Amino acid sequence: MRALLATDAPWLVDDLVAALGGPDMSFTVVSEGREVAKVVAANDGATYDVGIFDLQIGSMGGMAVTMSLRLDESAGAVPRVPVVMLLDRFADVHLSRRSGADGWLVKPLDPLRIRRAVRAVTSGGTYREGFDEVQAGRLSPLRGVAQLG
């Protein structure tokens, strides 16, 4: 499996590689949002199995990166890449919905949720955290922590 990580936070790359790494996983990391479309287009017909984009990336954030990719896909310029967006807060869920992301996680992250999200979007599904989960009592509105009991 091939993952494209877009973030300018080295700690986030470390967390994602630790959660998803293995002998059958390879990572391409870009620290500038503007580079994502170029990297996807320059892949000689091969595609990434998943793109994981941080909402806050220096010059071009995860929302703009995802929207740009979806626009290029619709024009046939690049292959489809399932996208998981990493959000800073629940209030950012609407950005993921509008961008065309296949899934999103609210930080702080944990390996189990990262793996679940990637598994869901790479199998053609979605993975969405946000207000629906808070209202249902499955997640705390404070930092996306799972509720117990």
C-alpha positions as CSV (number, residue, x, y, z in Angstrom):
1,M,0.0,0.0,0.0
2,R,1.2,3.5,-0.8
3,A,0.3,6.5,1.3
4,L,0.8,10.2,0.5
5,L,1.2,12.3,3.7
6,A,0.9,16.1,3.4
7,T,1.9,17.9,6.6
8,D,4.6,20.3,7.7
9,A,4.7,18.8,11.2
10,P,7.4,16.2,11.6
11,W,5.7,14.8,14.8
12,L,2.6,14.0,12.7
13,V,4.6,12.1,10.1
14,D,6.2,10.1,13.0
15,D,2.8,9.3,14.4
16,L,1.3,8.2,11.1
17,V,4.3,6.1,10.1
18,A,4.3,4.4,13.5
19,A,0.5,3.7,13.3
20,L,0.5,2.5,9.6
21,G,4.0,1.3,8.9
22,G,4.8,-2.2,8.0
23,P,6.5,-4.2,5.3
24,D,3.7,-3.6,2.8
25,M,3.4,0.1,3.4
26,S,5.4,2.9,1.8
27,F,5.1,6.6,2.4
28,T,5.7,9.7,0.4
29,V,5.8,12.9,2.5
30,V,5.3,16.4,1.2
31,S,5.5,19.4,3.5
32,E,3.9,21.9,1.0
33,G,0.3,21.6,0.0
34,R,1.0,22.9,-3.4
35,E,3.2,19.9,-4.1
36,V,0.5,17.3,-3.6
37,A,-1.1,17.6,-7.1
38,K,2.4,17.5,-8.7
39,V,3.4,14.4,-6.8
40,V,0.1,12.6,-7.7
41,A,0.4,13.6,-11.4
42,A,4.0,12.7,-11.6
43,N,3.4,9.1,-10.5
44,D,3.5,7.6,-14.0
45,G,0.1,6.1,-13.9
46,A,0.5,4.5,-10.5
47,T,-1.7,5.9,-7.8
48,Y,-1.6,6.3,-4.0
49,D,-3.9,4.1,-2.0
50,V,-4.6,6.9,0.4
51,G,-3.7,10.5,0.9
52,I,-3.6,11.8,4.5
53,F,-3.6,15.6,4.6
54,D,-3.2,17.8,7.6
55,L,-5.8,20.7,7.7
56,Q,-3.0,23.1,8.5
57,I,-0.2,22.8,6.0
58,G,2.0,25.9,5.5
59,S,1.1,27.5,2.2
60,M,-2.0,25.5,1.1
61,G,-4.1,23.6,3.7
62,G,-5.7,20.2,3.6
63,M,-9.1,21.6,2.4
64,A,-7.6,23.4,-0.6
65,V,-5.4,20.5,-1.4
66,T,-8.3,18.1,-1.4
67,M,-10.5,20.4,-3.4
68,S,-7.7,20.8,-6.0
69,L,-7.2,17.0,-6.2
70,R,-10.9,16.5,-6.7
71,L,-11.0,19.1,-9.5
72,D,-8.0,17.5,-11.2
73,E,-9.6,14.1,-10.9
74,S,-12.9,15.3,-12.5
75,A,-10.8,16.7,-15.4
76,G,-9.1,13.3,-15.8
77,A,-5.7,14.9,-15.0
78,V,-4.9,12.6,-12.0
79,P,-6.2,9.3,-10.7
80,R,-8.5,9.2,-7.7
81,V,-6.9,9.2,-4.3
82,P,-9.0,8.5,-1.3
83,V,-8.4,11.3,1.3
84,V,-8.3,11.3,5.1
85,M,-8.1,14.8,6.4
86,L,-6.7,15.5,9.9
87,L,-8.6,18.2,11.7
88,D,-7.6,20.4,14.6
89,R,-11.1,20.7,16.1
90,F,-14.7,19.5,15.6
91,A,-15.6,22.9,14.2
92,D,-13.5,22.1,11.1
93,V,-15.7,19.1,10.1
94,H,-17.6,21.3,7.6
95,L,-14.3,22.0,5.8
96,S,-13.7,18.3,5.2
97,R,-17.3,17.8,4.1
98,R,-17.0,20.7,1.6
99,S,-13.6,19.6,0.3
100,G,-14.6,16.1,-0.9
101,A,-12.5,14.2,1.7
102,D,-13.5,10.6,2.1
103,G,-12.8,10.7,5.8
104,W,-11.5,12.8,8.6
105,L,-10.1,12.5,12.1
106,V,-10.1,15.1,14.8
107,K,-6.7,15.4,16.7
108,P,-5.3,14.2,18.9
109,L,-4.9,11.0,17.0
110,D,-4.4,7.5,18.1
111,P,-3.1,4.5,16.1
112,L,-6.4,2.6,16.3
113,R,-8.5,5.4,14.8
114,I,-5.8,6.2,12.2
115,R,-5.9,2.5,11.0
116,R,-9.7,2.4,11.0
117,A,-9.9,5.5,8.9
118,V,-7.4,4.3,6.4
119,R,-9.0,0.9,6.2
120,A,-12.4,2.5,5.6
121,V,-11.4,4.9,2.8
122,T,-9.1,2.4,1.0
123,S,-12.0,-0.1,0.9
124,G,-14.3,2.5,-0.8
125,G,-16.0,3.7,2.3
126,T,-15.9,6.7,4.5
127,Y,-14.7,7.5,8.0
128,R,-16.1,10.6,9.7
129,E,-15.7,12.0,13.1
130,G,-17.5,15.1,14.3
131,F,-20.7,16.5,15.6
132,D,-22.8,13.5,14.9
133,E,-20.6,11.4,17.1
134,V,-20.6,14.0,19.9
135,Q,-24.4,14.2,19.8
136,A,-24.7,10.5,20.0
137,G,-22.3,10.4,23.0
138,R,-19.6,8.3,21.2
139,L,-17.0,11.1,21.3
140,S,-16.3,13.8,23.8
141,P,-16.5,17.4,22.4
142,L,-13.1,17.9,24.1
143,R,-10.4,16.8,21.8
144,G,-12.1,13.8,20.1
145,V,-11.5,11.4,23.0
146,A,-13.7,8.3,23.0
147,Q,-16.3,8.2,25.8
148,L,-16.2,5.3,28.1
149,G,-19.2,3.6,29.9
